[in-house]
Amino acid sequence: MLPSELIGSLAACLTTAAFIPQVWQVWRSQHTQDISLAMYAAFTCGVALWLTYGILLNAWPIIIANAITLLLSGTVLVLKLRFG
């Protein structure tokens, strides 16, 4: 693996994993009052577009990282809509 690929993979893992604590906290507490609906809606749409871009390029690192991030950010968005 090239150093640039290693750095890109590490960055993808860290930025994707950064959503796990937020999902866990919201799931556990069912408290979403302090979460911005507009931010998560825009972010989730952006991630969906990155995923689409990765699919069009057949770029597996982009596809995998953004598919997982879409699942996590989408979960927070759904919980925000559910719990208000």
mmCIF file of the N, C-alpha and C atoms, coordinates in Angstrom:
data_MODEL
# 
_entry.id   MODEL 
# 
loop_
_atom_site.group_PDB 
_atom_site.id 
_atom_site.type_symbol 
_atom_site.label_atom_id 
_atom_site.label_alt_id 
_atom_site.label_comp_id 
_atom_site.label_asym_id 
_atom_site.label_entity_id 
_atom_site.label_seq_id 
_atom_site.pdbx_PDB_ins_code 
_atom_site.Cartn_x 
_atom_site.Cartn_y 
_atom_site.Cartn_z 
_atom_site.occupancy 
_atom_site.B_iso_or_equiv 
_atom_site.pdbx_formal_charge 
_atom_site.auth_seq_id 
_atom_site.auth_comp_id 
_atom_site.auth_asym_id 
_atom_site.auth_atom_id 
_atom_site.pdbx_PDB_model_num 
ATOM 1   N N  . MET A 1 1  ? 0.847   -1.176 0.000   1.00 0.00 ? 1  MET A N  1 
ATOM 2   C CA . MET A 1 1  ? 0.000   0.000  0.000   1.00 0.00 ? 1  MET A CA 1 
ATOM 3   C C  . MET A 1 1  ? 0.895   1.243  0.000   1.00 0.00 ? 1  MET A C  1 
ATOM 4   N N  . LEU A 1 2  ? 0.595   2.166  -0.873  1.00 0.00 ? 2  LEU A N  1 
ATOM 5   C CA . LEU A 1 2  ? 1.345   3.412  -0.967  1.00 0.00 ? 2  LEU A CA 1 
ATOM 6   C C  . LEU A 1 2  ? 1.071   4.287  0.252   1.00 0.00 ? 2  LEU A C  1 
ATOM 7   N N  . PRO A 1 3  ? 2.020   5.138  0.638   1.00 0.00 ? 3  PRO A N  1 
ATOM 8   C CA . PRO A 1 3  ? 1.785   6.033  1.775   1.00 0.00 ? 3  PRO A CA 1 
ATOM 9   C C  . PRO A 1 3  ? 0.534   6.895  1.597   1.00 0.00 ? 3  PRO A C  1 
ATOM 10  N N  . SER A 1 4  ? 0.281   7.369  0.393   1.00 0.00 ? 4  SER A N  1 
ATOM 11  C CA . SER A 1 4  ? -0.910  8.190  0.160   1.00 0.00 ? 4  SER A CA 1 
ATOM 12  C C  . SER A 1 4  ? -2.188  7.381  0.363   1.00 0.00 ? 4  SER A C  1 
ATOM 13  N N  . GLU A 1 5  ? -2.179  6.108  -0.039  1.00 0.00 ? 5  GLU A N  1 
ATOM 14  C CA . GLU A 1 5  ? -3.345  5.249  0.172   1.00 0.00 ? 5  GLU A CA 1 
ATOM 15  C C  . GLU A 1 5  ? -3.542  4.957  1.650   1.00 0.00 ? 5  GLU A C  1 
ATOM 16  N N  . LEU A 1 6  ? -2.452  4.777  2.369   1.00 0.00 ? 6  LEU A N  1 
ATOM 17  C CA . LEU A 1 6  ? -2.526  4.545  3.809   1.00 0.00 ? 6  LEU A CA 1 
ATOM 18  C C  . LEU A 1 6  ? -3.112  5.759  4.519   1.00 0.00 ? 6  LEU A C  1 
ATOM 19  N N  . ILE A 1 7  ? -2.645  6.939  4.158   1.00 0.00 ? 7  ILE A N  1 
ATOM 20  C CA . ILE A 1 7  ? -3.166  8.168  4.760   1.00 0.00 ? 7  ILE A CA 1 
ATOM 21  C C  . ILE A 1 7  ? -4.646  8.336  4.429   1.00 0.00 ? 7  ILE A C  1 
ATOM 22  N N  . GLY A 1 8  ? -5.021  8.102  3.189   1.00 0.00 ? 8  GLY A N  1 
ATOM 23  C CA . GLY A 1 8  ? -6.425  8.206  2.794   1.00 0.00 ? 8  GLY A CA 1 
ATOM 24  C C  . GLY A 1 8  ? -7.303  7.206  3.517   1.00 0.00 ? 8  GLY A C  1 
ATOM 25  N N  . SER A 1 9  ? -6.820  5.987  3.669   1.00 0.00 ? 9  SER A N  1 
ATOM 26  C CA . SER A 1 9  ? -7.585  4.956  4.377   1.00 0.00 ? 9  SER A CA 1 
ATOM 27  C C  . SER A 1 9  ? -7.743  5.301  5.850   1.00 0.00 ? 9  SER A C  1 
ATOM 28  N N  . LEU A 1 10 ? -6.667  5.783  6.459   1.00 0.00 ? 10 LEU A N  1 
ATOM 29  C CA . LEU A 1 10 ? -6.729  6.177  7.868   1.00 0.00 ? 10 LEU A CA 1 
ATOM 30  C C  . LEU A 1 10 ? -7.690  7.346  8.059   1.00 0.00 ? 10 LEU A C  1 
ATOM 31  N N  . ALA A 1 11 ? -7.626  8.327  7.171   1.00 0.00 ? 11 ALA A N  1 
ATOM 32  C CA . ALA A 1 11 ? -8.539  9.468  7.242   1.00 0.00 ? 11 ALA A CA 1 
ATOM 33  C C  . ALA A 1 11 ? -9.991  9.019  7.099   1.00 0.00 ? 11 ALA A C  1 
ATOM 34  N N  . ALA A 1 12 ? -10.260 8.125  6.164   1.00 0.00 ? 12 ALA A N  1 
ATOM 35  C CA . ALA A 1 12 ? -11.621 7.620  5.962   1.00 0.00 ? 12 ALA A CA 1 
ATOM 36  C C  . ALA A 1 12 ? -12.119 6.881  7.196   1.00 0.00 ? 12 ALA A C  1 
ATOM 37  N N  . CYS A 1 13 ? -11.263 6.071  7.790   1.00 0.00 ? 13 CYS A N  1 
ATOM 38  C CA . CYS A 1 13 ? -11.648 5.324  8.997   1.00 0.00 ? 13 CYS A CA 1 
ATOM 39  C C  . CYS A 1 13 ? -11.951 6.262  10.155  1.00 0.00 ? 13 CYS A C  1 
ATOM 40  N N  . LEU A 1 14 ? -11.089 7.244  10.368  1.00 0.00 ? 14 LEU A N  1 
ATOM 41  C CA . LEU A 1 14 ? -11.278 8.157  11.496  1.00 0.00 ? 14 LEU A CA 1 
ATOM 42  C C  . LEU A 1 14 ? -12.508 9.039  11.328  1.00 0.00 ? 14 LEU A C  1 
ATOM 43  N N  . THR A 1 15 ? -12.708 9.601  10.132  1.00 0.00 ? 15 THR A N  1 
ATOM 44  C CA . THR A 1 15 ? -13.863 10.474 9.947   1.00 0.00 ? 15 THR A CA 1 
ATOM 45  C C  . THR A 1 15 ? -15.175 9.691  9.964   1.00 0.00 ? 15 THR A C  1 
ATOM 46  N N  . THR A 1 16 ? -15.143 8.466  9.510   1.00 0.00 ? 16 THR A N  1 
ATOM 47  C CA . THR A 1 16 ? -16.335 7.620  9.573   1.00 0.00 ? 16 THR A CA 1 
ATOM 48  C C  . THR A 1 16 ? -16.624 7.215  11.011  1.00 0.00 ? 16 THR A C  1 
ATOM 49  N N  . ALA A 1 17 ? -15.612 6.778  11.720  1.00 0.00 ? 17 ALA A N  1 
ATOM 50  C CA . ALA A 1 17 ? -15.780 6.339  13.108  1.00 0.00 ? 17 ALA A CA 1 
ATOM 51  C C  . ALA A 1 17 ? -16.179 7.482  14.031  1.00 0.00 ? 17 ALA A C  1 
ATOM 52  N N  . ALA A 1 18 ? -15.915 8.712  13.637  1.00 0.00 ? 18 ALA A N  1 
ATOM 53  C CA . ALA A 1 18 ? -16.256 9.864  14.473  1.00 0.00 ? 18 ALA A CA 1 
ATOM 54  C C  . ALA A 1 18 ? -17.758 9.959  14.739  1.00 0.00 ? 18 ALA A C  1 
ATOM 55  N N  . PHE A 1 19 ? -18.573 9.361  13.898  1.00 0.00 ? 19 PHE A N  1 
ATOM 56  C CA . PHE A 1 19 ? -20.021 9.422  14.086  1.00 0.00 ? 19 PHE A CA 1 
ATOM 57  C C  . PHE A 1 19 ? -20.543 8.389  15.083  1.00 0.00 ? 19 PHE A C  1 
ATOM 58  N N  . ILE A 1 20 ? -19.777 7.379  15.363  1.00 0.00 ? 20 ILE A N  1 
ATOM 59  C CA . ILE A 1 20 ? -20.243 6.309  16.248  1.00 0.00 ? 20 ILE A CA 1 
ATOM 60  C C  . ILE A 1 20 ? -20.619 6.825  17.635  1.00 0.00 ? 20 ILE A C  1 
ATOM 61  N N  . PRO A 1 21 ? -19.812 7.662  18.294  1.00 0.00 ? 21 PRO A N  1 
ATOM 62  C CA . PRO A 1 21 ? -20.222 8.163  19.615  1.00 0.00 ? 21 PRO A CA 1 
ATOM 63  C C  . PRO A 1 21 ? -21.528 8.961  19.576  1.00 0.00 ? 21 PRO A C  1 
ATOM 64  N N  . GLN A 1 22 ? -21.747 9.735  18.511  1.00 0.00 ? 22 GLN A N  1 
ATOM 65  C CA . GLN A 1 22 ? -22.983 10.510 18.408  1.00 0.00 ? 22 GLN A CA 1 
ATOM 66  C C  . GLN A 1 22 ? -24.190 9.592  18.250  1.00 0.00 ? 22 GLN A C  1 
ATOM 67  N N  . VAL A 1 23 ? -24.071 8.592  17.394  1.00 0.00 ? 23 VAL A N  1 
ATOM 68  C CA . VAL A 1 23 ? -25.168 7.637  17.206  1.00 0.00 ? 23 VAL A CA 1 
ATOM 69  C C  . VAL A 1 23 ? -25.466 6.930  18.521  1.00 0.00 ? 23 VAL A C  1 
ATOM 70  N N  . TRP A 1 24 ? -24.433 6.478  19.210  1.00 0.00 ? 24 TRP A N  1 
ATOM 71  C CA . TRP A 1 24 ? -24.609 5.767  20.475  1.00 0.00 ? 24 TRP A CA 1 
ATOM 72  C C  . TRP A 1 24 ? -25.277 6.660  21.514  1.00 0.00 ? 24 TRP A C  1 
ATOM 73  N N  . GLN A 1 25 ? -24.827 7.908  21.630  1.00 0.00 ? 25 GLN A N  1 
ATOM 74  C CA . GLN A 1 25 ? -25.385 8.836  22.622  1.00 0.00 ? 25 GLN A CA 1 
ATOM 75  C C  . GLN A 1 25 ? -26.858 9.110  22.354  1.00 0.00 ? 25 GLN A C  1 
ATOM 76  N N  . VAL A 1 26 ? -27.201 9.378  21.106  1.00 0.00 ? 26 VAL A N  1 
ATOM 77  C CA . VAL A 1 26 ? -28.597 9.667  20.762  1.00 0.00 ? 26 VAL A CA 1 
ATOM 78  C C  . VAL A 1 26 ? -29.457 8.424  20.943  1.00 0.00 ? 26 VAL A C  1 
ATOM 79  N N  . TRP A 1 27 ? -28.960 7.282  20.525  1.00 0.00 ? 27 TRP A N  1 
ATOM 80  C CA . TRP A 1 27 ? -29.709 6.029  20.660  1.00 0.00 ? 27 TRP A CA 1 
ATOM 81  C C  . TRP A 1 27 ? -30.005 5.736  22.128  1.00 0.00 ? 27 TRP A C  1 
ATOM 82  N N  . ARG A 1 28 ? -28.991 5.943  22.970  1.00 0.00 ? 28 ARG A N  1 
ATOM 83  C CA . ARG A 1 28 ? -29.113 5.630  24.391  1.00 0.00 ? 28 ARG A CA 1 
ATOM 84  C C  . ARG A 1 28 ? -30.003 6.638  25.127  1.00 0.00 ? 28 ARG A C  1 
ATOM 85  N N  . SER A 1 29 ? -29.809 7.918  24.857  1.00 0.00 ? 29 SER A N  1 
ATOM 86  C CA . SER A 1 29 ? -30.510 8.958  25.615  1.00 0.00 ? 29 SER A CA 1 
ATOM 87  C C  . SER A 1 29 ? -31.844 9.369  25.000  1.00 0.00 ? 29 SER A C  1 
ATOM 88  N N  . GLN A 1 30 ? -32.016 9.143  23.722  1.00 0.00 ? 30 GLN A N  1 
ATOM 89  C CA . GLN A 1 30 ? -33.188 9.589  22.968  1.00 0.00 ? 30 GLN A CA 1 
ATOM 90  C C  . GLN A 1 30 ? -33.361 11.103 23.065  1.00 0.00 ? 30 GLN A C  1 
ATOM 91  N N  . HIS A 1 31 ? -32.249 11.804 23.254  1.00 0.00 ? 31 HIS A N  1 
ATOM 92  C CA . HIS A 1 31 ? -32.248 13.265 23.363  1.00 0.00 ? 31 HIS A CA 1 
ATOM 93  C C  . HIS A 1 31 ? -31.546 13.849 22.141  1.00 0.00 ? 31 HIS A C  1 
ATOM 94  N N  . THR A 1 32 ? -32.281 14.630 21.364  1.00 0.00 ? 32 THR A N  1 
ATOM 95  C CA . THR A 1 32 ? -31.711 15.195 20.138  1.00 0.00 ? 32 THR A CA 1 
ATOM 96  C C  . THR A 1 32 ? -31.904 16.702 20.045  1.00 0.00 ? 32 THR A C  1 
ATOM 97  N N  . GLN A 1 33 ? -32.327 17.320 21.118  1.00 0.00 ? 33 GLN A N  1 
ATOM 98  C CA . GLN A 1 33 ? -32.646 18.743 21.087  1.00 0.00 ? 33 GLN A CA 1 
ATOM 99  C C  . GLN A 1 33 ? -31.454 19.604 20.661  1.00 0.00 ? 33 GLN A C  1 
ATOM 100 N N  . ASP A 1 34 ? -30.263 19.225 21.043  1.00 0.00 ? 34 ASP A N  1 
ATOM 101 C CA . ASP A 1 34 ? -29.073 20.030 20.741  1.00 0.00 ? 34 ASP A CA 1 
ATOM 102 C C  . ASP A 1 34 ? -28.435 19.703 19.392  1.00 0.00 ? 34 ASP A C  1 
ATOM 103 N N  . ILE A 1 35 ? -29.047 18.828 18.620  1.00 0.00 ? 35 ILE A N  1 
ATOM 104 C CA . ILE A 1 35 ? -28.515 18.441 17.312  1.00 0.00 ? 35 ILE A CA 1 
ATOM 105 C C  . ILE A 1 35 ? -29.224 19.255 16.233  1.00 0.00 ? 35 ILE A C  1 
ATOM 106 N N  . SER A 1 36 ? -28.448 19.821 15.324  1.00 0.00 ? 36 SER A N  1 
ATOM 107 C CA . SER A 1 36 ? -28.999 20.639 14.248  1.00 0.00 ? 36 SER A CA 1 
ATOM 108 C C  . SER A 1 36 ? -29.578 19.756 13.139  1.00 0.00 ? 36 SER A C  1 
ATOM 109 N N  . LEU A 1 37 ? -30.878 19.879 12.924  1.00 0.00 ? 37 LEU A N  1 
ATOM 110 C CA . LEU A 1 37 ? -31.539 19.126 11.858  1.00 0.00 ? 37 LEU A CA 1 
ATOM 111 C C  . LEU A 1 37 ? -31.003 19.553 10.490  1.00 0.00 ? 37 LEU A C  1 
ATOM 112 N N  . ALA A 1 38 ? -30.841 20.854 10.289  1.00 0.00 ? 38 ALA A N  1 
ATOM 113 C CA . ALA A 1 38 ? -30.357 21.345 8.996   1.00 0.00 ? 38 ALA A CA 1 
ATOM 114 C C  . ALA A 1 38 ? -28.953 20.825 8.697   1.00 0.00 ? 38 ALA A C  1 
ATOM 115 N N  . MET A 1 39 ? -28.092 20.803 9.700   1.00 0.00 ? 39 MET A N  1 
ATOM 116 C CA . MET A 1 39 ? -26.724 20.333 9.491   1.00 0.00 ? 39 MET A CA 1 
ATOM 117 C C  . MET A 1 39 ? -26.712 18.864 9.113   1.00 0.00 ? 39 MET A C  1 
ATOM 118 N N  . TYR A 1 40 ? -27.451 18.042 9.856   1.00 0.00 ? 40 TYR A N  1 
ATOM 119 C CA . TYR A 1 40 ? -27.449 16.608 9.559   1.00 0.00 ? 40 TYR A CA 1 
ATOM 120 C C  . TYR A 1 40 ? -28.147 16.301 8.244   1.00 0.00 ? 40 TYR A C  1 
ATOM 121 N N  . ALA A 1 41 ? -29.182 17.065 7.897   1.00 0.00 ? 41 ALA A N  1 
ATOM 122 C CA . ALA A 1 41 ? -29.849 16.856 6.609   1.00 0.00 ? 41 ALA A CA 1 
ATOM 123 C C  . ALA A 1 41 ? -28.895 17.182 5.460   1.00 0.00 ? 41 ALA A C  1 
ATOM 124 N N  . ALA A 1 42 ? -28.221 18.323 5.546   1.00 0.00 ? 42 ALA A N  1 
ATOM 125 C CA . ALA A 1 42 ? -27.277 18.716 4.494   1.00 0.00 ? 42 ALA A CA 1 
ATOM 126 C C  . ALA A 1 42 ? -26.096 17.751 4.434   1.00 0.00 ? 42 ALA A C  1 
ATOM 127 N N  . PHE A 1 43 ? -25.577 17.375 5.590   1.00 0.00 ? 43 PHE A N  1 
ATOM 128 C CA . PHE A 1 43 ? -24.431 16.471 5.620   1.00 0.00 ? 43 PHE A CA 1 
ATOM 129 C C  . PHE A 1 43 ? -24.791 15.113 5.033   1.00 0.00 ? 43 PHE A C  1 
ATOM 130 N N  . THR A 1 44 ? -25.946 14.582 5.404   1.00 0.00 ? 44 THR A N  1 
ATOM 131 C CA . THR A 1 44 ? -26.374 13.275 4.910   1.00 0.00 ? 44 THR A CA 1 
ATOM 132 C C  . THR A 1 44 ? -26.575 13.313 3.395   1.00 0.00 ? 44 THR A C  1 
ATOM 133 N N  . CYS A 1 45 ? -27.141 14.391 2.879   1.00 0.00 ? 45 CYS A N  1 
ATOM 134 C CA . CYS A 1 45 ? -27.271 14.534 1.417   1.00 0.00 ? 45 CYS A CA 1 
ATOM 135 C C  . CYS A 1 45 ? -25.899 14.600 0.756   1.00 0.00 ? 45 CYS A C  1 
ATOM 136 N N  . GLY A 1 46 ? -24.975 15.329 1.363   1.00 0.00 ? 46 GLY A N  1 
ATOM 137 C CA . GLY A 1 46 ? -23.617 15.414 0.826   1.00 0.00 ? 46 GLY A CA 1 
ATOM 138 C C  . GLY A 1 46 ? -22.922 14.068 0.796   1.00 0.00 ? 46 GLY A C  1 
ATOM 139 N N  . VAL A 1 47 ? -23.087 13.300 1.858   1.00 0.00 ? 47 VAL A N  1 
ATOM 140 C CA . VAL A 1 47 ? -22.478 11.965 1.912   1.00 0.00 ? 47 VAL A CA 1 
ATOM 141 C C  . VAL A 1 47 ? -23.104 11.055 0.856   1.00 0.00 ? 47 VAL A C  1 
ATOM 142 N N  . ALA A 1 48 ? -24.415 11.181 0.657   1.00 0.00 ? 48 ALA A N  1 
ATOM 143 C CA . ALA A 1 48 ? -25.076 10.383 -0.383  1.00 0.00 ? 48 ALA A CA 1 
ATOM 144 C C  . ALA A 1 48 ? -24.506 10.722 -1.762  1.00 0.00 ? 48 ALA A C  1 
ATOM 145 N N  . LEU A 1 49 ? -24.211 11.987 -1.981  1.00 0.00 ? 49 LEU A N  1 
ATOM 146 C CA . LEU A 1 49 ? -23.605 12.382 -3.257  1.00 0.00 ? 49 LEU A CA 1 
ATOM 147 C C  . LEU A 1 49 ? -22.177 11.858 -3.380  1.00 0.00 ? 49 LEU A C  1 
ATOM 148 N N  . TRP A 1 50 ? -21.401 11.880 -2.296  1.00 0.00 ? 50 TRP A N  1 
ATOM 149 C CA . TRP A 1 50 ? -20.053 11.293 -2.319  1.00 0.00 ? 50 TRP A CA 1 
ATOM 150 C C  . TRP A 1 50 ? -20.127 9.803  -2.623  1.00 0.00 ? 50 TRP A C  1 
ATOM 151 N N  . LEU A 1 51 ? -21.106 9.131  -2.040  1.00 0.00 ? 51 LEU A N  1 
ATOM 152 C CA . LEU A 1 51 ? -21.282 7.705  -2.300  1.00 0.00 ? 51 LEU A CA 1 
ATOM 153 C C  . LEU A 1 51 ? -21.601 7.474  -3.777  1.00 0.00 ? 51 LEU A C  1 
ATOM 154 N N  . THR A 1 52 ? -22.490 8.280  -4.320  1.00 0.00 ? 52 THR A N  1 
ATOM 155 C CA . THR A 1 52 ? -22.828 8.182  -5.737  1.00 0.00 ? 52 THR A CA 1 
ATOM 156 C C  . THR A 1 52 ? -21.598 8.423  -6.607  1.00 0.00 ? 52 THR A C  1 
ATOM 157 N N  . TYR A 1 53 ? -20.812 9.411  -6.254  1.00 0.00 ? 53 TYR A N  1 
ATOM 158 C CA . TYR A 1 53 ? -19.570 9.715  -6.967  1.00 0.00 ? 53 TYR A CA 1 
ATOM 159 C C  . TYR A 1 53 ? -18.623 8.514  -6.929  1.00 0.00 ? 53 TYR A C  1 
ATOM 160 N N  . GLY A 1 54 ? -18.473 7.924  -5.767  1.00 0.00 ? 54 GLY A N  1 
ATOM 161 C CA . GLY A 1 54 ? -17.619 6.746  -5.640  1.00 0.00 ? 54 GLY A CA 1 
ATOM 162 C C  . GLY A 1 54 ? -18.104 5.586  -6.492  1.00 0.00 ? 54 GLY A C  1 
ATOM 163 N N  . ILE A 1 55 ? -19.416 5.404  -6.537  1.00 0.00 ? 55 ILE A N  1 
ATOM 164 C CA . ILE A 1 55 ? -19.992 4.337  -7.358  1.00 0.00 ? 55 ILE A CA 1 
ATOM 165 C C  . ILE A 1 55 ? -19.723 4.607  -8.842  1.00 0.00 ? 55 ILE A C  1 
ATOM 166 N N  . LEU A 1 56 ? -19.914 5.853  -9.258  1.00 0.00 ? 56 LEU A N  1 
ATOM 167 C CA . LEU A 1 56 ? -19.670 6.203  -10.662 1.00 0.00 ? 56 LEU A CA 1 
ATOM 168 C C  . LEU A 1 56 ? -18.211 5.994  -11.057 1.00 0.00 ? 56 LEU A C  1 
ATOM 169 N N  . LEU A 1 57 ? -17.298 6.223  -10.121 1.00 0.00 ? 57 LEU A N  1 
ATOM 170 C CA . LEU A 1 57 ? -15.871 6.025  -10.391 1.00 0.00 ? 57 LEU A CA 1 
ATOM 171 C C  . LEU A 1 57 ? -15.412 4.594  -10.117 1.00 0.00 ? 57 LEU A C  1 
ATOM 172 N N  . ASN A 1 58 ? -16.296 3.806  -9.514  1.00 0.00 ? 58 ASN A N  1 
ATOM 173 C CA . ASN A 1 58 ? -15.940 2.457  -9.067  1.00 0.00 ? 58 ASN A CA 1 
ATOM 174 C C  . ASN A 1 58 ? -14.733 2.504  -8.115  1.00 0.00 ? 58 ASN A C  1 
ATOM 175 N N  . ALA A 1 59 ? -14.768 3.492  -7.219  1.00 0.00 ? 59 ALA A N  1 
ATOM 176 C CA . ALA A 1 59 ? -13.679 3.719  -6.263  1.00 0.00 ? 59 ALA A CA 1 
ATOM 177 C C  . ALA A 1 59 ? -14.089 3.149  -4.906  1.00 0.00 ? 59 ALA A C  1 
ATOM 178 N N  . TRP A 1 60 ? -13.630 1.933  -4.627  1.00 0.00 ? 60 TRP A N  1 
ATOM 179 C CA . TRP A 1 60 ? -14.059 1.231  -3.422  1.00 0.00 ? 60 TRP A CA 1 
ATOM 180 C C  . TRP A 1 60 ? -13.760 1.957  -2.117  1.00 0.00 ? 60 TRP A C  1 
ATOM 181 N N  . PRO A 1 61 ? -12.627 2.620  -1.951  1.00 0.00 ? 61 PRO A N  1 
ATOM 182 C CA . PRO A 1 61 ? -12.413 3.348  -0.692  1.00 0.00 ? 61 PRO A CA 1 
ATOM 183 C C  . PRO A 1 61 ? -13.463 4.440  -0.463  1.00 0.00 ? 61 PRO A C  1 
ATOM 184 N N  . ILE A 1 62 ? -13.836 5.148  -1.526  1.00 0.00 ? 62 ILE A N  1 
ATOM 185 C CA . ILE A 1 62 ? -14.866 6.181  -1.408  1.00 0.00 ? 62 ILE A CA 1 
ATOM 186 C C  . ILE A 1 62 ? -16.215 5.540  -1.138  1.00 0.00 ? 62 ILE A C  1 
ATOM 187 N N  . ILE A 1 63 ? -16.511 4.453  -1.801  1.00 0.00 ? 63 ILE A N  1 
ATOM 188 C CA . ILE A 1 63 ? -17.794 3.764  -1.628  1.00 0.00 ? 63 ILE A CA 1 
ATOM 189 C C  . ILE A 1 63 ? -17.941 3.245  -0.205  1.00 0.00 ? 63 ILE A C  1 
ATOM 190 N N  . ILE A 1 64 ? -16.950 2.534  0.281   1.00 0.00 ? 64 ILE A N  1 
ATOM 191 C CA . ILE A 1 64 ? -17.044 1.919  1.610   1.00 0.00 ? 64 ILE A CA 1 
ATOM 192 C C  . ILE A 1 64 ? -17.151 2.975  2.701   1.00 0.00 ? 64 ILE A C  1 
ATOM 193 N N  . ALA A 1 65 ? -16.248 3.957  2.672   1.00 0.00 ? 65 ALA A N  1 
ATOM 194 C CA . ALA A 1 65 ? -16.254 4.995  3.712   1.00 0.00 ? 65 ALA A CA 1 
ATOM 195 C C  . ALA A 1 65 ? -17.571 5.756  3.720   1.00 0.00 ? 65 ALA A C  1 
ATOM 196 N N  . ASN A 1 66 ? -18.071 6.118  2.553   1.00 0.00 ? 66 ASN A N  1 
ATOM 197 C CA . ASN A 1 66 ? -19.289 6.917  2.506   1.00 0.00 ? 66 ASN A CA 1 
ATOM 198 C C  . ASN A 1 66 ? -20.549 6.098  2.730   1.00 0.00 ? 66 ASN A C  1 
ATOM 199 N N  . ALA A 1 67 ? -20.536 4.820  2.399   1.00 0.00 ? 67 ALA A N  1 
ATOM 200 C CA . ALA A 1 67 ? -21.688 3.967  2.707   1.00 0.00 ? 67 ALA A CA 1 
ATOM 201 C C  . ALA A 1 67 ? -21.852 3.839  4.219   1.00 0.00 ? 67 ALA A C  1 
ATOM 202 N N  . ILE A 1 68 ? -20.747 3.632  4.911   1.00 0.00 ? 68 ILE A N  1 
ATOM 203 C CA . ILE A 1 68 ? -20.806 3.520  6.373   1.00 0.00 ? 68 ILE A CA 1 
ATOM 204 C C  . ILE A 1 68 ? -21.187 4.861  6.993   1.00 0.00 ? 68 ILE A C  1 
ATOM 205 N N  . THR A 1 69 ? -20.582 5.941  6.505   1.00 0.00 ? 69 THR A N  1 
ATOM 206 C CA . THR A 1 69 ? -20.906 7.272  7.025   1.00 0.00 ? 69 THR A CA 1 
ATOM 207 C C  . THR A 1 69 ? -22.363 7.618  6.761   1.00 0.00 ? 69 THR A C  1 
ATOM 208 N N  . LEU A 1 70 ? -22.882 7.250  5.597   1.00 0.00 ? 70 LEU A N  1 
ATOM 209 C CA . LEU A 1 70 ? -24.292 7.498  5.283   1.00 0.00 ? 70 LEU A CA 1 
ATOM 210 C C  . LEU A 1 70 ? -25.196 6.753  6.254   1.00 0.00 ? 70 LEU A C  1 
ATOM 211 N N  . LEU A 1 71 ? -24.854 5.527  6.564   1.00 0.00 ? 71 LEU A N  1 
ATOM 212 C CA . LEU A 1 71 ? -25.634 4.756  7.530   1.00 0.00 ? 71 LEU A CA 1 
ATOM 213 C C  . LEU A 1 71 ? -25.627 5.442  8.897   1.00 0.00 ? 71 LEU A C  1 
ATOM 214 N N  . LEU A 1 72 ? -24.459 5.878  9.347   1.00 0.00 ? 72 LEU A N  1 
ATOM 215 C CA . LEU A 1 72 ? -24.349 6.502  10.666  1.00 0.00 ? 72 LEU A CA 1 
ATOM 216 C C  . LEU A 1 72 ? -25.019 7.872  10.710  1.00 0.00 ? 72 LEU A C  1 
ATOM 217 N N  . SER A 1 73 ? -24.743 8.729  9.742   1.00 0.00 ? 73 SER A N  1 
ATOM 218 C CA . SER A 1 73 ? -25.356 10.061 9.756   1.00 0.00 ? 73 SER A CA 1 
ATOM 219 C C  . SER A 1 73 ? -26.855 9.967  9.481   1.00 0.00 ? 73 SER A C  1 
ATOM 220 N N  . GLY A 1 74 ? -27.249 9.020  8.642   1.00 0.00 ? 74 GLY A N  1 
ATOM 221 C CA . GLY A 1 74 ? -28.674 8.795  8.405   1.00 0.00 ? 74 GLY A CA 1 
ATOM 222 C C  . GLY A 1 74 ? -29.391 8.324  9.652   1.00 0.00 ? 74 GLY A C  1 
ATOM 223 N N  . THR A 1 75 ? -28.709 7.521  10.456  1.00 0.00 ? 75 THR A N  1 
ATOM 224 C CA . THR A 1 75 ? -29.291 7.069  11.723  1.00 0.00 ? 75 THR A CA 1 
ATOM 225 C C  . THR A 1 75 ? -29.530 8.247  12.649  1.00 0.00 ? 75 THR A C  1 
ATOM 226 N N  . VAL A 1 76 ? -28.540 9.125  12.780  1.00 0.00 ? 76 VAL A N  1 
ATOM 227 C CA . VAL A 1 76 ? -28.711 10.312 13.625  1.00 0.00 ? 76 VAL A CA 1 
ATOM 228 C C  . VAL A 1 76 ? -29.848 11.175 13.085  1.00 0.00 ? 76 VAL A C  1 
ATOM 229 N N  . LEU A 1 77 ? -29.928 11.347 11.780  1.00 0.00 ? 77 LEU A N  1 
ATOM 230 C CA . LEU A 1 77 ? -30.987 12.151 11.174  1.00 0.00 ? 77 LEU A CA 1 
ATOM 231 C C  . LEU A 1 77 ? -32.363 11.554 11.459  1.00 0.00 ? 77 LEU A C  1 
ATOM 232 N N  . VAL A 1 78 ? -32.506 10.259 11.298  1.00 0.00 ? 78 VAL A N  1 
ATOM 233 C CA . VAL A 1 78 ? -33.788 9.600  11.578  1.00 0.00 ? 78 VAL A CA 1 
ATOM 234 C C  . VAL A 1 78 ? -34.146 9.727  13.057  1.00 0.00 ? 78 VAL A C  1 
ATOM 235 N N  . LEU A 1 79 ? -33.166 9.540  13.934  1.00 0.00 ? 79 LEU A N  1 
ATOM 236 C CA . LEU A 1 79 ? -33.428 9.676  15.369  1.00 0.00 ? 79 LEU A CA 1 
ATOM 237 C C  . LEU A 1 79 ? -33.793 11.115 15.727  1.00 0.00 ? 79 LEU A C  1 
ATOM 238 N N  . LYS A 1 80 ? -33.169 12.083 15.072  1.00 0.00 ? 80 LYS A N  1 
ATOM 239 C CA . LYS A 1 80 ? -33.521 13.490 15.291  1.00 0.00 ? 80 LYS A CA 1 
ATOM 240 C C  . LYS A 1 80 ? -34.967 13.728 14.886  1.00 0.00 ? 80 LYS A C  1 
ATOM 241 N N  . LEU A 1 81 ? -35.378 13.194 13.750  1.00 0.00 ? 81 LEU A N  1 
ATOM 242 C CA . LEU A 1 81 ? -36.761 13.353 13.300  1.00 0.00 ? 81 LEU A CA 1 
ATOM 243 C C  . LEU A 1 81 ? -37.729 12.622 14.229  1.00 0.00 ? 81 LEU A C  1 
ATOM 244 N N  . ARG A 1 82 ? -37.310 11.497 14.747  1.00 0.00 ? 82 ARG A N  1 
ATOM 245 C CA . ARG A 1 82 ? -38.174 10.699 15.619  1.00 0.00 ? 82 ARG A CA 1 
ATOM 246 C C  . ARG A 1 82 ? -38.326 11.309 17.010  1.00 0.00 ? 82 ARG A C  1 
ATOM 247 N N  . PHE A 1 83 ? -37.211 11.740 17.597  1.00 0.00 ? 83 PHE A N  1 
ATOM 248 C CA . PHE A 1 83 ? -37.237 12.226 18.973  1.00 0.00 ? 83 PHE A CA 1 
ATOM 249 C C  . PHE A 1 83 ? -37.339 13.746 19.077  1.00 0.00 ? 83 PHE A C  1 
ATOM 250 N N  . GLY A 1 84 ? -37.229 14.434 17.953  1.00 0.00 ? 84 GLY A N  1 
ATOM 251 C CA . GLY A 1 84 ? -37.372 15.885 17.939  1.00 0.00 ? 84 GLY A CA 1 
ATOM 252 C C  . GLY A 1 84 ? -36.214 16.584 18.523  1.00 0.00 ? 84 GLY A C  1 
# 
